[in-house]
Amino acid sequence: MNSDWTDLKFRIASRDLEKASAIAEMCVGGGIYVEDYSDLEDYISGFMPDELVSDELMEAASDREHAVLHVYISPDDSPAEAMAFMTERLNASGILFEAVDEKVREEDWANNWKQYFKPLPVGRGLIVVPTWDDSVPPEYSGRTRIVIDPGMAFGSGQHETTRLCLEMIEKYLKSGERVLDVGTGSGILAIGALLLGAGESVGIDIDPLAVRISRENAERSGLGGRFTSECRDLAGETEGKFGLIVANIVADVVIRLIPDTRRLLADGGMIILSGIITERRRDVENVLSCCGYEVADSAELKGWCALAARRTNNKREVTT
């Protein structure tokens, strides 16, 4: 049986990356990976000490004007259909691009990118650490470590939406709360919540592989007994009450999820939503308001938005 994946590579101007990434999120496949080094100097100076930056990374970052968007297509899906979808949508959006495709062995896709995944400080007291590199600088030694091997699931902590969610969890989580993580991926948000004081976390993902990987990551941190991961679409079959519900998906799926959160959210609880490009923020806020929520906090980072909302008794019609 063929186990080769297909890597669709789209070279685009860095200024078009946000829109192109949103298009890629809708494309059937095994995930996306972005090479964008347009603001590498600012990132290094603000987040990452020089000693953690490899020579390979600096060499790969020689072109600061363009980014490469990788769309990974599984052996069970059609690369031709995915390429046609991406080409049509990029052309319709006026994005200039160069596209190539190549075969990638599953084990190569799962491992080659690891050279770019270094320990990453997040928020006031967290640091995301890959299982294969625990070289945390002394200045970060007092932070709580989230040890992750994402494998082929989303959630290494490097993406803007993941960082935004972790920062909001750190800000709003109450000790002992039960947490629901919809679209859990690697389990990074659910595990982060447990390390920050949650009593129990439940992760939901439509991908069986993500369910397995999230369980393994919880076990690595000794949290397996407090973490449950379930394979299902959104939260329709989920039972019980949660003090905190977090979803880092995409805007359209977040909008589908919001009505279900009403029955699942405990009194005084909060929902944290991300994976939302800034252009779709108003759409999500309208649905939140229609379902009786008010936005209590928000944050934006490089074209992505995260919202924290609480329930109210007020509802209104959705506006556009």
N, C-alpha and C positions, 0 to 999 in steps of 0.2 A: 504493500500500500504506500502511495506517495505521501511522504511527510514533509515535503518542502513547502515553505511559506513563500509568498511573493511580496517583495518590498517595492511598492510604488513610490518613486522619489519625485517630488515636485520642487524645483528650484524657483523661488519667487523672491521678489523684493521684500525686505524685512518689514517695510511699512504695510504690506498686505497680509502679514502673517496671521493677525487676529481673525480676519474674515475667512482666510483660507482654512484655518484650524477649525472654525465653526462648521464649515462645509464638510471637512474631513470627518468630524464627529458624527455626521449623518451617514457616512459611507459604511456599508457593510464590510467587516473585516475584523482583524484581531487586535486593533489598537493603533494609536498613532505615536510618533516620536518626532520631536522638533529639534533641529540644529539651528540655533539662532544666537549669534555672538555679537549682535549690534551694540549691546550695552555691557559687554563683558567687563570693561574696566570699572564701571560704576558698581557692578555686582560684586566684583572682587573686593573693592574698597569698602563696600557696605556690609557684606555678609561673609566673605570667605577669605581667610588669611592666605598670603602668597604661597606659603609652603604647602598648601593643599591643592595648588593648581599644577597639573601635570604638563610636561612638555608636549605631550600628544594633544592636549586640549588647546594649548596656545597655537600649535601648528594648524589644527582644524579651524581655529578662529581667525585665520588670516583674511578672510573675506567678511567684512563687517556690514556690507550693503545688502547681502542676500541671505536668505535662510533656506534650509532644506527641510521639507515636510515629508516624513516617511509615513505611508499608510500600509499597514501590514494585513495581508489577505491570507486567511487560513486555507489549507488544502481542500476544505469542503466548500469553499466559496469560489466565485468566478472572478479572476483578476481582470478579464476583459470588461465585464459589466461594471466593476468598480472603477476602472480607468475611464470608461465612457461616462459614468456618473460624475466623476471628479472633473473631467474635461469640460463637460456641458456646463456644470455649475460655475467653474472658474471663469470660463469664457463669458457666461451671462453676467458675472460680477465685474467684468472688465479687468481681471487679474492676469497679467502676463506671466507665463511660466514655461519652463522646460521640464519635460517628463520622461523618465526612463523607468524600466522595471527590471528586476533581477530576482532570481531564486535565492532563498535563504533557508538553510537548514534550521530546523526548530531549535536545536541546541545552540547554534550560532546567534540566532535572534535573542535567545534567552540570556546569553552571556556577554556578547560583544559590547553592549552599551554600558556595562558595569564600570568601565574605566572612568566614566563621567559622573558616576554617582558617588559623591563624597559626603561626609557628615555635614549636615546643614542645620544651623541654629534657626529656630522658629519661635516667634513671640518672646515672652519675657523669660521663660524657663525651660523650653523644650529644645531638644536636638534630635534630628532624625539621623539614624546611623545604619548603614548597610551591614549585613551580617559578615561580609568579607573584608570590612575595613573599619576598625574601631579606633583609628588614629585621631582621636578628638584632642584639639589643642587645649593646653592647660586652662586658658581663660573660659572654656566652656565646660570644664570638668564637673561643675556643680549642677548642671542642667539635667533634667529628667530625660533619659534616653528612650527613644522609640526605635527598637531594633527591627528592621524590615528587610525581607527579601521578597520584592514584589513578583518575581518570576515573570509570568505573562499576564499579570493582572494590573489594572491601573492603580497607582498610588505609591509613588516613591518619595513623595514629599517635595519633589523638585518643581511640580507644576504650581502655578500661581493660585489656582482654586483650592488645592490641598492646603497650602500654607494659610490662605485666608480662613478656611474652615478650622484648622487647628488653633489659630489665634483666637477665633471666636469661642471655640470650645473652652479654651483656657480661661477666657474672660467670663463666661456665663455658666459653666457647669457648677452644679451644687453637689457637695459631697454626698455620696451614697445614692445618687440618682440612677435610675434605669435609663439607658440610652439606646435608641434605635438608629442604625446607620443604613440608609437605603442606597443601594449601589455601592456596596462596601469595598469591592475590588480587593486590594491587598489587605484590607482590614485596618489600615493605618489610622483612620479617624476613630473607629471603635476602640482600638487598642490604646490610642492616645488618651481617649476619655477615661479608660480604666486606670491608666497610669496617673491621671490627674485627680482620681478620687471617685469615679463612678462606681456604683455597686455592682452593676451588671450591664453588659452590652450585647445587643442582638444585631447581627449583620445580615442584610438581604442582598442577593445579587442574582441576576438572570443567568449568569455564566457559572456552570458547575466547577470550572477550573478556579475561578475566583473564590468560590466557597471553600475549596480545599486549601488554597494558598492562604486565605485569611485565617483558617483554623491553625495551620502550621505556624504562622507568624505569632498568633496568640500563645501557642505552646512555647515558642522560643522565649517569650517574656514571662513564662510561668503563669499565664492568665487563662489557660484553657478551661478551667473550671468556672470562670465567670463570663466566658464569651460563647455565644451560640451563633452559628452561621447557617443560613437557610437559602436554598435555591428556589426563587420565585420571582415573579414580575411585580415590582412595586410592593405595596403594603396591604393589598386588599384582603389577604387571608391572615394577616397578623392580628394577634389578640393581646389584650392587656393595656396598661397605661405606661407612658414613658415621660419622664421629666424633661428629656431633651431628645429631639428628633433632628437628625442631620442628613442632608442629601447633597452630594456633590456629583451631579449628573450633567444634563444639558437643560436649557430653558423649557423646551417642549415637554420633557419628561417630568421636570419639576412641577410644571403646571398641572399635569395629570395627577401628580401625587398629592397636591395640597388638600383637596377635599377629604381624602382619607385621614389626613393628620388630625382632623377635628375630633374624631372619636378616639384616637390613640394618645392624644396629648393630655397629660395630667394637669389638674388645676395648678395654675401658676407656672406651667412649663413654657418652653420656648422651642421654636424650630429655627434651624440654621440651614439656609439654602445657598448653593453655589453651583459652579459650572455654567454660569449665566454670563454671556457676553454683554457688554454695557448697552448695546443697542436693544437688547431684549429686557432690560431691567424694568421698564414701565409695564410691559406685558405681565411679568410676574407679580409686580406690585398690585396691579389691577385685580388679578385673581385672588391674591391674599386679602385684599379689602372686601371683595365679594364674598369670601368665605369667612369673614369675621375676624381677620387679623389686622394688627397694626405693626408697621415696621419700627422696631425699637433701635436698630443699629444697622449700619451698612459700611462696607469697605470696598475699594476698588484697587486693582493692581494690574497694570499692563493690559487693559482692555477687558478684564474679567471682574465680575461683581459677586459679592456675598451679602446676603441679607439675613438679619436676625429679627424674628417677629413673635409677638405674643397675641393670644386670643383676646378679642373684645366681644361685646354683645351687639356691635354695630355691623351691619351689612349694607352693601349698595350694589347697584348694577355695574357690570364690567364696562369700562370705557376704553376707547381706542385712540 
